[in-house]
Amino acid sequence: MLCSGLCLITVLTKAQTYTKDSLFIATATTNGKNIYTATIRNQSQLYNGSDFKVYQSLQDEHPYLFSDDWITGSVQYDGNLYEDVSIQYDIQNDEVIIEYYNGIRSIKLTKPKVQYFTLEHNKFVLIQDPQIAVGFYQVLYEGPTKVYAKHSKTLQETISDREIQHSFTEKTKYYIHTKGSYHLVSSKGSVLNVFKDKKKELNQFANKNK
């Protein structure tokens, strides 16, 4: 009789423990789903761009700035700031590419909606001014006078030993924006000419780009 009672107590205790564990797991699962749903809902506006056809390299060439790996950054998109976003900047086509949250798609953001984005510590802004080509420019110096860099890559195709070889030629143009005008900087003399009465800002520009 005593043995039966002890067995009954043991069974009831295990049942209560199992119920508590099941309730905890169910609650945790529900909370996880809610957090996941809320995150996707908050970022759904970011993920509404078009699918991007990923460049297939023949060797190690790629059309991206810095690296063909995803770089963690942030995007000010359609008035909202999104952080910790996986980004690639395709400088052949001047497009900002993000990795879809499940990692199976690459999405091209709608260019006019991108106010700016960052790659590590580098900031890029969308400039839409008839004086220069519309596109994304890296901010090198920001003050009353601004200095920008425009990065680009051009695909080169050659034939060697009856095989097509691909490579990219990368170029960077520098612009100074002062008094409402953009000046293409092609030499040190060009910089001095624009900054002839701005020695302090010239020194800041020079120190930043050593």
C-alpha positions as CSV (number, residue, x, y, z in Angstrom):
1,M,0.0,0.0,0.0
2,L,2.8,2.4,0.9
3,C,4.6,1.5,-2.3
4,S,1.6,2.2,-4.3
5,G,1.2,5.6,-2.7
6,L,4.8,6.5,-3.3
7,C,4.5,5.5,-7.0
8,L,1.4,7.6,-7.3
9,I,3.2,10.6,-5.8
10,T,6.1,10.1,-8.2
11,V,3.9,9.9,-11.2
12,L,2.0,13.0,-10.2
13,T,5.2,14.9,-9.6
14,K,6.6,14.0,-13.0
15,A,3.3,14.9,-14.6
16,Q,3.4,18.4,-13.0
17,T,7.0,18.9,-14.1
18,Y,6.2,17.8,-17.6
19,T,3.2,20.2,-17.7
20,K,5.4,23.1,-16.5
21,D,8.2,22.2,-19.0
22,S,5.6,22.0,-21.8
23,L,4.1,25.3,-20.9
24,F,7.5,26.9,-20.8
25,I,8.4,25.5,-24.2
26,A,5.1,26.6,-25.7
27,T,5.4,30.1,-24.2
28,A,9.0,30.5,-25.4
29,T,8.0,29.2,-28.9
30,T,5.1,31.7,-29.1
31,N,7.3,34.6,-27.9
32,G,10.0,33.6,-30.4
33,K,7.4,33.6,-33.2
34,N,6.0,37.0,-32.1
35,I,9.5,38.5,-32.1
36,Y,10.3,37.0,-35.5
37,T,7.0,38.2,-36.9
38,A,7.5,41.7,-35.5
39,T,11.0,41.9,-36.9
40,I,9.9,40.9,-40.3
41,R,7.0,43.3,-40.2
42,N,9.3,46.2,-39.1
43,Q,11.7,45.4,-42.0
44,S,9.1,44.4,-44.6
45,Q,9.4,47.9,-46.2
46,L,13.1,47.3,-46.6
47,Y,12.6,43.9,-48.3
48,N,10.3,45.2,-51.0
49,G,12.9,45.8,-53.6
50,S,13.4,43.6,-56.7
51,D,15.4,40.4,-56.9
52,F,19.0,40.9,-57.8
53,K,20.8,38.6,-60.2
54,V,24.0,37.8,-58.5
55,Y,27.2,38.2,-60.6
56,Q,28.8,34.9,-61.4
57,S,32.5,35.3,-61.4
58,L,34.8,33.3,-63.7
59,Q,37.9,33.9,-61.6
60,D,38.0,36.0,-58.5
61,E,36.6,39.2,-60.1
62,H,33.5,40.9,-58.7
63,P,31.6,44.2,-59.2
64,Y,31.4,45.2,-55.6
65,L,33.2,47.8,-53.5
66,F,35.6,46.5,-50.8
67,S,34.6,42.8,-50.9
68,D,32.2,40.3,-52.5
69,D,31.3,39.2,-49.0
70,W,28.3,40.6,-47.2
71,I,29.3,43.6,-45.1
72,T,27.2,44.6,-42.1
73,G,25.9,48.2,-42.3
74,S,22.9,50.4,-42.0
75,V,20.4,51.9,-44.5
76,Q,18.2,55.0,-44.3
77,Y,15.5,53.8,-46.6
78,D,12.2,55.5,-47.4
79,G,12.5,57.6,-44.2
80,N,13.3,54.7,-41.9
81,L,16.7,53.6,-40.5
82,Y,17.6,49.9,-40.6
83,E,20.6,48.7,-38.8
84,D,22.7,45.5,-38.8
85,V,21.8,44.9,-42.5
86,S,23.9,42.6,-44.7
87,I,24.9,44.9,-47.7
88,Q,26.9,44.7,-50.9
89,Y,27.5,47.8,-53.0
90,D,27.6,47.0,-56.7
91,I,29.7,49.8,-58.1
92,Q,29.4,48.5,-61.7
93,N,25.7,49.2,-61.7
94,D,25.6,51.6,-58.7
95,E,23.1,49.5,-56.8
96,V,22.7,48.8,-53.1
97,I,22.1,45.1,-52.6
98,I,20.9,43.5,-49.3
99,E,20.6,39.9,-48.2
100,Y,17.0,38.7,-47.6
101,Y,16.5,37.7,-44.0
102,N,16.5,34.0,-44.7
103,G,19.6,34.2,-46.8
104,I,18.2,32.7,-50.0
105,R,17.7,35.9,-52.0
106,S,19.6,39.1,-52.9
107,I,17.4,42.2,-53.2
108,K,18.2,45.4,-55.1
109,L,16.9,48.4,-53.2
110,T,14.9,51.1,-55.0
111,K,17.6,53.7,-55.5
112,P,15.5,56.9,-55.0
113,K,14.3,55.6,-51.6
114,V,17.9,55.2,-50.3
115,Q,18.9,58.4,-48.5
116,Y,22.2,56.9,-47.3
117,F,23.8,53.7,-46.3
118,T,26.9,52.7,-44.4
119,L,29.5,50.0,-44.9
120,E,31.5,49.6,-41.7
121,H,32.6,53.2,-41.0
122,N,32.1,54.5,-44.5
123,K,29.0,56.6,-45.4
124,F,27.4,56.8,-48.8
125,V,24.8,59.3,-49.8
126,L,22.5,59.5,-52.8
127,I,23.2,62.7,-54.7
128,Q,20.6,63.9,-57.3
129,D,22.0,67.0,-58.8
130,P,22.2,68.0,-62.5
131,Q,25.8,69.1,-62.1
132,I,27.0,65.5,-61.6
133,A,25.8,62.0,-62.4
134,V,23.0,60.8,-60.2
135,G,24.2,58.1,-57.8
136,F,25.8,57.1,-54.5
137,Y,28.9,59.0,-53.4
138,Q,31.1,58.2,-50.4
139,V,31.4,61.0,-47.9
140,L,35.0,61.7,-47.2
141,Y,34.6,65.1,-45.5
142,E,31.4,66.7,-44.3
143,G,31.3,70.4,-43.3
144,P,30.4,73.7,-45.0
145,T,32.5,72.4,-47.8
146,K,32.1,68.7,-48.6
147,V,34.4,66.1,-50.3
148,Y,32.9,63.1,-52.1
149,A,34.3,60.0,-53.8
150,K,32.5,58.3,-56.7
151,H,33.6,54.6,-57.1
152,S,32.9,52.6,-60.3
153,K,34.0,49.4,-62.0
154,T,34.0,48.5,-65.7
155,L,33.9,44.9,-66.8
156,Q,36.7,43.9,-69.2
157,E,36.6,40.8,-71.4
158,T,39.6,39.3,-73.1
159,I,40.3,36.0,-74.8
160,S,43.4,34.0,-73.7
161,D,44.1,30.5,-74.8
162,R,40.6,30.4,-76.4
163,E,39.1,31.1,-73.0
164,I,37.2,34.3,-72.0
165,Q,38.8,36.2,-69.2
166,H,36.9,38.6,-67.1
167,S,38.3,41.4,-65.0
168,F,37.1,44.7,-63.5
169,T,38.8,48.1,-63.8
170,E,38.1,50.2,-60.8
171,K,38.2,54.0,-60.8
172,T,37.5,56.7,-58.3
173,K,36.6,60.3,-59.0
174,Y,36.7,63.0,-56.3
175,Y,34.4,65.9,-56.0
176,I,34.4,69.0,-53.8
177,H,31.1,70.7,-53.1
178,T,31.3,74.3,-52.1
179,K,29.1,77.3,-52.5
180,G,26.4,75.2,-54.3
181,S,28.8,73.9,-56.9
182,Y,30.6,70.6,-57.5
183,H,34.2,70.6,-58.6
184,L,35.8,67.5,-60.1
185,V,39.2,67.1,-58.4
186,S,41.7,65.7,-60.9
187,S,44.9,66.8,-59.3
188,K,46.4,68.5,-56.2
189,G,46.3,71.7,-58.1
190,S,42.6,71.4,-58.5
191,V,42.2,71.0,-54.8
192,L,44.3,74.0,-54.1
193,N,42.4,76.0,-56.6
194,V,39.1,75.2,-54.9
195,F,40.4,75.6,-51.4
196,K,42.6,78.7,-52.1
197,D,40.8,80.6,-49.4
198,K,40.0,77.6,-47.2
199,K,43.4,76.4,-45.9
200,K,41.9,75.0,-42.7
201,E,39.5,72.7,-44.5
202,L,42.2,71.7,-47.0
203,N,44.3,70.5,-44.1
204,Q,41.4,68.5,-42.7
205,F,40.8,66.9,-46.1
206,A,44.5,66.1,-46.5
207,N,44.7,64.6,-43.0
208,K,41.6,62.5,-43.6
209,N,42.9,61.0,-46.8
210,K,46.5,60.2,-45.8
